C-alpha cells in the first residue's frame, strides 16, 4: 500500500523590498512520502524568494518533466524554472532551453559544495542560469517553523530573507554562486 502525501496549508505573507513585491499567498504544499521536511521547507523558501502571482509548485518529485516550481505566462511559455538541491547538469541544460530563466536553490552543506565544484564549469555556459545556496544551519533552524497549518511572513531586504511566525524569526542569506551564467566571487 502506497503512503499518502502529507498536506501543509501555508498562509505566506511576502514583503520583498528588493523586488518591490508585496502579497499574501494561500499555499497548499503536498509533501511526497519520499520528501524530507527539509526539502519541503526549501520549496517554501524558494517560493518566498521568487514569489509572483503566477508562480506555482510543479510536480517535481513525481514528474521528471516539471521543476519544483515554475512561472508560466498566459500562453504557457515558461518564464522561470526553479530546481532544488543538486540537479543533474543535463536536466539544467534541458530546462535552460525551455525557460527564459532557470534557478537552482541548492542546500545540503557539503553535498551542495561538492555538486557546485563538480558542475560549475559546465553550468557557466548556461547564460540564463542562476545558482544560489542556502546555509544548512539556517535551513535546519527554519524547519522548526513547519506546521501542518501555518502563517508565516517572509521579509526580503538586501538579499536577506527573514522567515517569521508569531514567536520565532529565522534569518537566511542565500549565497549567490552564479547569476545569469556568470560565476560570482566568493
N, C-alpha and C positions, 0 to 999 in steps of 0.2 A: 504494500500500500504506500503510495507516494505521500510525502508530507506536504501540507498546505503552506502557502505563504503567510507570513505574519504581517498584518496591516498596521501601519502607523499613520495617524491623522496629525498633520502639522499645520498650524497657523503661523506662517512666516511673514514677519514684517521686515521689509528690506529698506534700509536707508543707505544708499550708495552715494556718498558725497563725491567720489572720484568720477562717476559717470552721470551724476545728477539724475539718478533713478530712485524713485520713492514709490513703493507699492506694497500691498498686502496680498499674499498668496495663500490660498487654502489648498494644501497638497495632500495627496494620498500616496504613501510610499509602501509598496509591497516588497517585503523582504523575502527574497527567494530562499528556499530551505538551505541552499549551499552558500548563501551570502552571509558574511560576518556582520556584526553590528558596526565594526569599524568601516567596512565598505559602504554600508547603508548611510552612515553619518557623512562619509566623504561625498556621497551622491548629494546629500542635503547641502553640504558646504559648497560643492560645485554649482548647485542651483543658486545659492545665495550670491556667489561671486559673479555669476553671469546672468542674473535674473533679468527676465524680459517677459512681457505678456505672452509671447509666442514660444517660450522655452518649455519643453516638455521632457518627461522621462521616456527613454526608449526601453525596449525590452532587454537590452544589454546582455545579461547572462543567458537568457533563453533564446535569443535570436542573434546569430552572428552578423547579420546584415544591418543591425541597428546599434547605435552607440548607447552609452549610459544615459546621455542627454543630447537633445538636439533642438535646433530652432530652424523652422522652415518658413518660407514666405507664403503668401496666399496662393501661389501657383504650385507649391510643393517643392520648390527648389530648396536645397539645404544651405542655409546661411552659416550655421555653426554646428560642428560635430564635436562632442566632448566625450573623451575616453577617460577612464580612471585606472590608476595603478601603473603597471608596466606592460602596455600593449605591444604586440608584435610589430616590428618595423614595417612589414609588408601590409599589415592592416592599416597603418597610418598612411602609407603611400596611397592605398586604395581610397581611404577617406579623403585625402588631400585632393584627389581627382574629382570627388563627388561634391565636396563642400567648399564654400568660399573661405571659411576659416575652420581650422582644426585645433583643438586644445586638449592637452593631456594634463590631468590633475593627478600628479604622482604622490604616492605615500608608501610607507613601508620601510623607512630607515635605510639600513644597509642594502636591502634588495633594490630599493629605488636608486641608490647611489651606483650600484653595480650595473643596473639597467642603463642608466644615463651614460656611464663610461663606455659601455659596450655599443651604444647606439648613437651617440652624439654626432659623430662624423656623417653617418648616413642620413640622419634626420635633418642636418643643416641644409640639405638640398631641397627640402620642402619649404617653400617660401611663404606658405600660409599656415605654418605650424607654430603654436606657442606651447611651451612646456613649463609647467610650474610644479613645485613640490611642496607638500605640507609637512611640517615638523611632526615627527612621531609622538613626541611627548604632548604636544598641544592637541593633536588628534585624540590621543588617549584621554586627555582631560575632557575634551568635548563629548566623547562617547558617554560620559556620566550624565549629560543633559538629555539623552534619549529616553523618551517615554512613549507609550502607545498613543497617547493623546497629549500633544504638547503645543505650547505657544512660545515662540522664540522670536527675538529680534536680532537681525544681522545688520550691524553698522560697519560700513566700509569707508575708510578715510586714509589717504596716503598709502594705499596698498595693504593696509592692515585690516583684518576682519575681527570684529568683536561679536561673539555669539552669546546672547544673554537670555536667560529665563528670568523668573521673578526673584530668584535668590542668588544666582551664580552668573559669572561672566568668564568666558574663555577667550583669550586673545591668540589669534593666529596671524602670522605674516608669511604668506606664500613666497617661496623663493623662486624667482623667475630664472629658469635655466636657458630658455630660448624665447625670443619674441619675433614672430613673422620670419622664422628661419635663421635669425641672427643669434648666435650663442652669446649669452650675457656673461660679463666678467664676474668672478666670484667675489 
